[in-house]
Amino acid sequence: MPLLRAQREAAASALPPEVLDYYDAGAGDEVTRREGALAWASYRLRPRVLRDVGAVSTATTLLGQQLAHPVGIAPMAFHALATEAGELATAAAAGRNGGLLGLSTRSSRSLEEVAAAAAEHGAPWWFQVYVMKDRSLTEALVRRAVAAGAGALVLTGDTPYVGRKRRVTGTRLSVPDDHFLVNLAPHFGERVAAGAAALSVAEQRAAAEQDPTIDLSTIRWLAEVSGLPVLVKGVLRGDDAVACLQAGAAGVVVSNHGGRQLDRSVPSALALPEVASAVREHVRQAGPLPSGHAPVVLVDGGVRTGTDVLTALALGADGVLVGRPVLWALAAGGAEAAQACVAEVVSDLAHVMALAGAASIAEVTPDLVHQVVPTV
Ligand code: FNR
């Protein structure tokens, strides 16, 4: 049985049903969640023959950060629901594979602890930002992420409100307070020490909810607070991508949140060509970022195989993020299994690059992708 499927089955046996449901669920009727993976298979490849592929390199660079491969781990909430070490295990997995870690605002281990694990294992990490209703909490968290060594911020733009996941309304998971508030509790404590009234846990959780009033100006605010590149996650349209770049973003993540936000959103695989070409056109007109780097286009949603990654790169992505399979692997076997999960996708990528006649990421060019076959 393929490794990722075996890990999914092991997770299904290991996890309480409400946690498995929380991980698996999509919003609404889950049309977008289901189509996420299928859409990658709607492309066909045009392999080249008789290219020397005796040595294939998956090495790449994102915003000046050298990586062994372009397969990052998507920022996801509450890894400690899958394995006790939580995001510490995920950081170890990312680092041992030489890849990028996306760390969620909703991590279940404190960002400093995760940063230490990431440093120990050599994992570069980008901090995903939910701008919270209490803006000063967000600012404090971002400053901590900068101090702890985040390489970039990823502002999630598709979650003004959390998508309604109909299938979990019956057995809804209640995330423990010590997971939900692990990154925030110190700030509430500081406020009380400075003379403010103590907030109840319910009030603390309310302050930490997503702020639905954020807009394009939030990009520049985060860039100024942090001094870091800011990517916007959840972009599915070329005009939005350009608007984000014009507002100061260093890149975008083409994503529908794994189908967990607006159901019947276009699959990322189908949105990617429009976004990538709009970004390319913007760079042609406006030039590179002030840092000199090219803006980054990442994509996530249903990326499960090396062929999915090859397709994404050929369609104009600089890298991909893998979500749920990493959570399933953590549940199946902690850091080791999560490492094996990402390694499997990377090894598959190297293999299909060779079969397609591409010995390096630079050789994964748009002409490798042929037509769209309507599978979704
Ligand atoms: C997510 N995702 C997510 N995104 C984000 O920006 N911040 C977050 O805290 C979370 N949390 C989260 C929890 C769980 C359980 C899942 C499954 C997903 C979305 C994630 O970053 C990514 O966009 C998708 O998971 C990618 O799709 P696949 O690979 O899961 O199909």
Residues whose N, C-alpha, C, O or C-beta is under 5 A from the ligand:
A	BS01	FNR	Y22 Y23 A74 P75 M76 A77 S104 R106 Q128 T156 S255 H257 G258 D300 G301 G302 V303 L321 V322 G323 R324
